[in-house]
Structure formats: C-alpha cells, structure tokens
Amino acid sequence: MSLPRVILKPKRARPFFGRHPWVFAGAVAEVQGEPADGAVVDLVSHAGNFIARGLYNSRSKIRVRLYSWDSETALDESFFRERLARAIALRRDVLGLGGPGRACRLVFSEADSLSGLTVDQYDRWLVLQFTSLALAQRREMFADLLMSLLTAGGQVENLSYEIEGIYLRTERGIGQLEGLELHDGPLRGHVPQEPIVIEENSVRFGVLLTEGQKTGFYLDQRDNRQAVAKLAKGRRVLDAFCYSGGFGLHAAKAGAASVLGVDASEPALELARGNARLNELDNIAFEKHDVFDKLDALVDAGERFGLVILDPPKFARAGHAVEEAMRGYRQLQTQAIKLLEAGGILVVCCCSGLITRDMLHDLLAQLAAEHKRDIQILESRGPSGDHPTAVTCPETDYLKCIICRLA
C-alpha cells in the first residue's frame, strides 16, 4: 500500500537530501492523499524522486518531520525501538552516564534522529517532553519501549537498576505550535512529588520532577559547571539566574570565599537553599530579586566580585526577538563588567539558538572597547555530551558558555 506523498516546490529539495529533519509549510507544493495529522508520509521532490519518510502535521509550521531516508523502512514500533536503544547506548556505553543517583539526557530530539522527543533520566525516573504532535500521539508506545529497554532483561544489558516511573512534562507554547493538547502527569509507575536527590561532580541536588523549569534541572550545563568551579577557589562569586544553585553550589564546594545566588523564583531558591544544606555548605547564600535590578544595586553599592556567572533563560524564541535579546545580553554583561575586579572571571551563558557564538564574541569585543578593559576568552564551550549536535541539523547546536578573564 502506497503512502500519502508530500511534494516539494521546485528547487526546495536540497536540505532534505542533506538529511535536515524539518520540512516547513513554505517548501510544500502539494499533498497527495489525505494524511491525518500524525500519519506517515513520503517526502518527494518536485521531479517525483523519493527523499525521505516522515510524520505529517497540517497544524504545524513544520509540516513534516523526517526520520528515515530509506524507502524500505517502516516507521513502526521496531524502528523507534532501535532509535531509542541507539540513543541510550551513547549515554550508557560511550559517555558512562545514567544509573542510580545520576542524571542525564537519554534522548535529545533531532540530535538523536527522534525529532520531537526529549527524555531525561533522574535516578530511577524518566521525564518525557514532546514537541511533535505525531510522537505525542505515540506516547504510550514510547513509554512501553523505554520501560522495556531500561528494565533488567531488556535490550540494554547489565542494568543495575530499573525505572520506577515515567512523567510527562509539557513545554510552554507547544500546544499552539503543534495543535497539541497535553497535560503534565505520570505515564508509568509512581513519580515522587517531593524532590529526588541526584549527584553531579560530587555535588548533590534535589530535583523536583513535577514542577519548575525544563524537566527539573539544567542537565546541559553539567560539564560547564565543573569547568567554572575550577576557577572559583578563593573568589567572591555571583551566580545570576541561579535557579536551584547549579553553578553556585559547584563554586562553593570548590572553595569559593563566598557565593551569592540571585533568582526571581522563590520555589527555585527554596530548592537551592535545600541543596546548600544537602551539601553542608555555609559559604553560599541565595536572594530573591529581579536579576537586572539586583545587579544595578550591586554596582551602585560599589560591590566587587572575582567571578560572575550569567546564565539567563532563553531571551529569543523567534527571529523578531533577537534584537531585543541582544540588548538584554548587553545590559547584563555591562553590569557584570562593572562588578568584576581586575583579573576577575566572567561566565556568559546563552541558550537561545538564534543567538550565535559569533554574536556573543562580537558583543564582548564591543564592551571591552567601551569599558576600556581587556577581555580574554579562556574557553568557548557548548553543552555536555548527552546533548550532542547533529551535523545535518545546526539548530541542535544551541548552548553557548563563554568563560572570560578581565584585566
């Protein structure tokens, strides 16, 4: 039985022959057949040549998400099981992540050839997020597959743990983008309402899986937190947008003279204070403020720090927001430069994929000239390895972490 076909406009096929997984509505000439939203379709060039097989959604700007470039491959349960097993093997066998008391990203959407699915593991629990209507329709299948793969006797060998529960978290705005109606809640087993404890680089964190930002924790900053902590010893540290204390707690444990964490969310700060107690750290404090206002107040008071960490939320979610986002980064970095003592360390983080590394480097150059301070980039980093970049989908290269020294 032949599948419905999505025909591309002339001269629009090259990105998809190049294995980019997103087919936007503007590239589509016509749809042959009557595929339901979430149905399997074939993508075909204007000349009639098969390109790839994917899942259709008439309600999304991403009209087709592509998963296979083999015309003989069915997008069935066996296919998705193999994709999940491959993603898990990277984290378990190559990177040595996951397992009891640990946390990592098991599946990173397009980077693992599973566009629209994110899976994070926290100790014995999984948190799933769907950004694709078609994959969300298959959520029971994915829950079953993950339970099977991550249970003793499943496809992943020599497991010393079994998954106790799977929780579904929804991403802000995804309902409107995908025509998708989902609600947070358990998919399998029991998920604790209280924080569970994970360990990262010998620092312990309480993570609330059912509330808060992302899926409970910023796993992509794991290696960056460790890199920054190595520069914290003996310094007075400011951790801006600290959330549950990730950077600040690492710095405190590494021997910082003192750490001040600032965030606008009281629930996040409650977690952060609990995490400080969990690690028996008394050289760290947390305050609830608008970060921009607090940095202004610190500048006005003449305060100085040896290390300032700027890890704001995503400022640019669409192209029209880039200019305003850059104004926000400029303001934050200007405040940080005024707060940093000679020889101080500035850490600039950006999770907005629309803001490029070159844009951030150029902004630092402008500020160095304006404030007459030499700025040296010591490291220009990305996310930890469980958030890989797919070379055919540059959008997966989203996180920037730039570590600088100011004269």
MIPALUM-490869 format. One record per residue (C-alpha): residue number from 1; y, z, x; residue in one letter. Coordinates in steps of 0.2 Angstrom, whole numbers, plus 2048, in hexadecimal, padded with zeros to 3 digits. Example, Ala and Ser with C-alpha at 12.3 -4.5 7.8 and 13.67 -1.06 7.14 Angstrom:
2
i,py,pz,px,aa
1,7EA,827,83E,A .
2,7FB,824,844,S .
REM end
This chain:
407
i,py,pz,px,aa
1,800,800,800,M .
2,811,7FB,807,S .
3,81F,807,809,L .
4,831,805,802,P .
5,83C,7FD,80F,R .
6,84D,801,815,V .
7,855,7F1,81C,I .
8,863,7F3,829,L .
9,873,7E9,829,K .
10,874,7DC,837,P .
11,877,7E2,848,K .
12,874,7F4,843,R .
13,862,7F6,84A,A .
14,864,7FA,85C,R .
15,866,80D,85B,P .
16,856,80E,851,F .
17,84C,803,85D,F .
18,853,80F,869,G .
19,84B,81E,85F,R .
20,85A,826,858,H .
21,854,830,849,P .
22,863,82E,83D,W .
23,866,81F,832,V .
24,877,821,82A,F .
25,87B,81A,819,A .
26,887,80E,821,G .
27,87A,805,82B,A .
28,86F,801,81B,V .
29,870,7F0,813,A .
30,863,7F3,805,E .
31,854,7FD,800,V .
32,845,7F4,7FA,Q .
33,83A,7FE,7EE,G .
34,83F,80E,7E5,E .
35,83C,81C,7F1,P .
36,83F,82D,7EA,A .
37,849,839,7F5,D .
38,83D,840,802,G .
39,832,831,802,A .
40,82B,828,811,V .
41,833,817,814,V .
42,833,80A,822,D .
43,843,805,82B,L .
44,844,7F2,82D,V .
45,851,7E8,837,S .
46,85B,7DB,82E,H .
47,84F,7CE,835,A .
48,840,7D6,82D,G .
49,839,7DF,83C,N .
50,831,7F0,83B,F .
51,83B,7FE,844,I .
52,835,80F,83F,A .
53,82E,81A,831,R .
54,838,828,82A,G .
55,83D,832,81A,L .
56,84A,82D,80E,Y .
57,858,836,805,N .
58,864,82D,7FA,S .
59,86F,83C,7F9,R .
60,873,83E,80C,S .
61,87E,835,818,K .
62,86E,834,823,I .
63,865,828,817,R .
64,855,828,821,V .
65,84F,834,82F,R .
66,843,82C,83A,L .
67,833,834,841,Y .
68,827,826,847,S .
69,829,815,84F,W .
70,817,810,84C,D .
71,814,806,83D,S .
72,802,80D,83C,E .
73,807,81F,83C,T .
74,807,828,82B,A .
75,814,836,829,L .
76,807,842,822,D .
77,801,854,825,E .
78,7F7,84F,835,S .
79,807,847,83C,F .
80,812,856,83A,F .
81,805,861,840,R .
82,804,858,851,E .
83,817,858,852,R .
84,817,86B,84F,L .
85,809,86E,85C,A .
86,813,864,869,R .
87,823,86E,866,A .
88,819,87F,867,I .
89,810,879,877,A .
90,821,876,880,L .
91,827,888,87C,R .
92,816,891,87F,R .
93,80E,887,88D,D .
94,81C,87F,897,V .
95,82B,88C,894,L .
96,820,89C,892,G .
97,82A,8A1,883,L .
98,825,8A9,872,G .
99,819,8B7,86E,G .
100,81A,8C9,869,P .
101,82B,8D1,86C,G .
102,832,8C0,872,R .
103,83D,8B3,869,A .
104,83F,8A0,86B,C .
105,843,890,862,R .
106,832,888,85E,L .
107,838,878,856,V .
108,84A,871,859,F .
109,84B,863,84C,S .
110,84F,852,854,E .
111,84C,858,865,A .
112,83A,85B,860,D .
113,839,84B,856,S .
114,839,855,846,L .
115,84A,851,83F,S .
116,850,85E,833,G .
117,845,86D,837,L .
118,849,87C,842,T .
119,83C,88A,845,V .
120,840,89A,84F,D .
121,834,8A7,853,Q .
122,838,8B9,854,Y .
123,82A,8C4,85A,D .
124,81D,8C1,84C,R .
125,828,8B9,840,W .
126,82F,8A7,83D,L .
127,83F,8A1,836,V .
128,841,890,82F,L .
129,850,885,82C,Q .
130,850,874,823,F .
131,85E,868,825,T .
132,854,85A,81D,S .
133,850,859,80B,L .
134,840,84F,80E,A .
135,839,85D,81A,L .
136,83F,86B,80F,A .
137,835,863,801,Q .
138,826,865,80D,R .
139,82A,877,811,R .
140,81A,87E,80A,E .
141,810,872,816,M .
142,81A,877,825,F .
143,818,889,821,A .
144,805,886,820,D .
145,804,87C,830,L .
146,80E,889,83A,L .
147,803,897,834,M .
148,7F4,88D,838,S .
149,7FA,888,84A,L .
150,800,89A,84E,L .
151,7F1,8A4,848,T .
152,7E3,8A8,853,A .
153,7D6,89B,852,G .
154,7E4,88E,84E,G .
155,7E8,87F,859,Q .
156,7F3,889,865,V .
157,7E6,892,870,E .
158,7E5,8A3,877,N .
159,7F2,8AB,86B,L .
160,7F4,8BE,86D,S .
161,7FD,8BF,85D,Y .
162,7FE,8B9,84B,E .
163,80D,8B4,841,I .
164,810,8C1,833,E .
165,81D,8B8,829,G .
166,828,8A9,827,I .
167,83A,8AA,820,Y .
168,844,89B,81A,L .
169,857,89C,81F,R .
170,863,88F,818,T .
171,871,887,822,E .
172,883,888,81B,R .
173,888,878,812,G .
174,877,86F,814,I .
175,875,86F,801,G .
176,884,863,7FF,Q .
177,87F,858,80E,L .
178,86D,855,809,E .
179,86D,858,7F6,G .
180,862,867,7FA,L .
181,860,877,7F0,E .
182,858,885,7FA,L .
183,859,898,7FA,H .
184,855,8A4,808,D .
185,845,8AD,806,G .
186,833,8B0,80D,P .
187,827,8A1,80E,L .
188,818,8AA,814,R .
189,813,8BC,817,G .
190,820,8CB,819,H .
191,830,8CA,822,V .
192,839,8DB,826,P .
193,84A,8DE,81E,Q .
194,84E,8E9,82D,E .
195,852,8E3,83E,P .
196,843,8DE,849,I .
197,844,8E1,85C,V .
198,842,8D3,869,I .
199,844,8D4,87C,E .
200,84E,8C7,886,E .
201,850,8C8,899,N .
202,84C,8DB,898,S .
203,859,8DE,88A,V .
204,853,8E3,879,R .
205,85B,8DD,869,F .
206,859,8E1,857,G .
207,859,8D1,84D,V .
208,85C,8D0,83A,L .
209,852,8C1,834,L .
210,858,8C1,822,T .
211,86B,8C1,825,E .
212,878,8BD,832,G .
213,87C,8AD,83C,Q .
214,870,89F,840,K .
215,85E,8A6,83E,T .
216,863,8B7,844,G .
217,867,8B5,856,F .
218,86E,8A8,862,Y .
219,85E,8A3,86B,L .
220,867,894,874,D .
221,871,89F,87F,Q .
222,862,8A9,887,R .
223,864,8A1,898,D .
224,877,8A1,898,N .
225,877,8B4,894,R .
226,86D,8B7,8A3,Q .
227,877,8AC,8AE,A .
228,887,8B5,8A9,V .
229,880,8C6,8AB,A .
230,87D,8C2,8BD,K .
231,890,8C1,8BF,L .
232,894,8D1,8B5,A .
233,890,8DF,8C1,K .
234,89F,8EB,8C4,G .
235,8AB,8E0,8B9,R .
236,8B4,8E5,8A9,R .
237,8AD,8D9,89C,V .
238,8B4,8D2,88C,L .
239,8A7,8CA,880,D .
240,8B1,8C0,873,A .
241,8A7,8BB,863,F .
242,89A,8C7,869,C .
243,88F,8C6,859,Y .
244,880,8D2,85C,S .
245,885,8D5,86E,G .
246,87B,8C8,877,G .
247,886,8C4,886,F .
248,88E,8D5,887,G .
249,87E,8DF,887,L .
250,877,8D4,895,H .
251,887,8D8,89F,A .
252,886,8EA,89B,A .
253,874,8EB,8A1,K .
254,878,8E1,8B1,A .
255,885,8EF,8B6,G .
256,896,8EA,8AF,A .
257,8A3,8F8,8B1,A .
258,8A6,8F6,89E,S .
259,8A4,8EA,890,V .
260,8AE,8E7,880,L .
261,8A6,8DD,873,G .
262,8B2,8D6,865,V .
263,8AC,8CD,855,D .
264,8B3,8CC,843,A .
265,8A2,8D0,83B,S .
266,89F,8E2,838,E .
267,88C,8DF,834,P .
268,88A,8D6,845,A .
269,893,8E4,84E,L .
270,887,8F1,845,E .
271,879,8E7,84D,L .
272,882,8E7,85E,A .
273,885,8F9,85E,R .
274,873,8FC,859,G .
275,86E,8F1,868,N .
276,878,8FB,874,A .
277,86F,90B,86E,R .
278,85E,901,86F,L .
279,862,8FD,882,N .
280,86A,90F,885,E .
281,87A,907,88B,L .
282,88A,911,88B,D .
283,895,905,894,N .
284,898,8FA,885,I .
285,8A2,8FB,876,A .
286,8A5,8F0,867,F .
287,8B5,8ED,85C,E .
288,8B7,8E4,84C,K .
289,8C6,8D8,84D,H .
290,8CB,8C6,84A,D .
291,8C8,8C0,85C,V .
292,8D8,8B6,85E,F .
293,8E2,8C5,858,D .
294,8D9,8D1,864,K .
295,8DB,8C6,873,L .
296,8EE,8C4,86F,D .
297,8EF,8D7,86E,A .
298,8E6,8D9,87F,L .
299,8F1,8CD,887,V .
300,901,8D6,880,D .
301,8FA,8E7,886,A .
302,8F8,8E0,898,G .
303,8E5,8E2,898,E .
304,8DB,8DA,8A6,R .
305,8C8,8D5,8A7,F .
306,8BD,8CF,8B4,G .
307,8B2,8C5,8A8,L .
308,8B6,8BD,898,V .
309,8A9,8B5,88D,I .
310,8AF,8A9,87F,L .
311,8A1,8A5,873,D .
312,8A9,89F,862,P .
313,8A0,898,853,P .
314,8A0,885,850,K .
315,8B2,880,84E,F .
316,8AF,86D,84B,A .
317,8A2,869,83E,R .
318,8A9,857,83B,A .
319,8B3,84B,844,G .
320,8C3,84E,83B,H .
321,8C2,860,842,A .
322,8C1,85D,854,V .
323,8D4,85D,857,E .
324,8D6,86E,84F,E .
325,8C7,874,858,A .
326,8CE,870,869,M .
327,8DE,879,864,R .
328,8D3,889,861,G .
329,8CA,887,872,Y .
330,8DB,885,87A,R .
331,8E2,895,872,Q .
332,8D2,89F,877,L .
333,8D2,899,889,Q .
334,8E4,89C,88B,T .
335,8E2,8AE,885,Q .
336,8D3,8B0,891,A .
337,8DC,8A9,8A0,I .
338,8EA,8B6,89D,K .
339,8DE,8C4,89C,L .
340,8D4,8BF,8AC,L .
341,8D7,8C8,8BC,E .
342,8D8,8BD,8CC,A .
343,8C6,8B9,8D0,G .
344,8C1,8BC,8BE,G .
345,8B3,8B2,8B5,I .
346,8B6,8A8,8A5,L .
347,8A7,8A3,89B,V .
348,8AB,895,88E,V .
349,89E,891,881,C .
350,89E,883,874,C .
351,891,87F,867,C .
352,89B,871,85F,S .
353,891,861,863,G .
354,8A1,857,85F,L .
355,8AA,860,86E,I .
356,8A4,858,87E,T .
357,8A2,860,88F,R .
358,8AF,854,896,D .
359,8BB,85A,888,M .
360,8B9,86C,88D,L .
361,8BA,868,8A0,H .
362,8CA,85F,89D,D .
363,8D1,86D,893,L .
364,8CE,879,8A1,L .
365,8D7,86D,8AD,A .
366,8E6,86D,8A2,Q .
367,8E6,880,8A1,L .
368,8E4,882,8B3,A .
369,8F4,878,8B6,A .
370,8FE,880,8A8,E .
371,8FA,892,8AE,H .
372,8FA,88E,8C0,K .
373,8E9,895,8C4,R .
374,8DB,88D,8CD,D .
375,8CB,88B,8C2,I .
376,8BA,888,8CA,Q .
377,8AB,883,8BF,I .
378,89C,88C,8C6,L .
379,890,886,8B9,E .
380,890,87A,8AB,S .
381,881,87F,8A0,R .
382,878,87A,890,G .
383,86C,883,885,P .
384,85B,88B,88A,S .
385,84C,880,88C,G .
386,845,883,87A,D .
387,854,879,874,H .
388,851,869,87E,P .
389,85B,859,87C,T .
390,853,849,876,A .
391,85A,83B,880,V .
392,85A,82F,872,T .
393,864,83C,867,C .
394,873,841,871,P .
395,878,84D,862,E .
396,86B,859,868,T .
397,875,85C,878,D .
398,881,868,86F,Y .
399,884,879,878,L .
400,88F,87A,887,K .
401,891,88A,892,C .
402,89E,888,8A0,I .
403,89F,896,8AC,I .
404,8AF,896,8B6,C .
405,8B8,8A1,8C4,R .
406,8CB,8A3,8C3,L .
407,8D5,8A6,8D3,A .
REM end
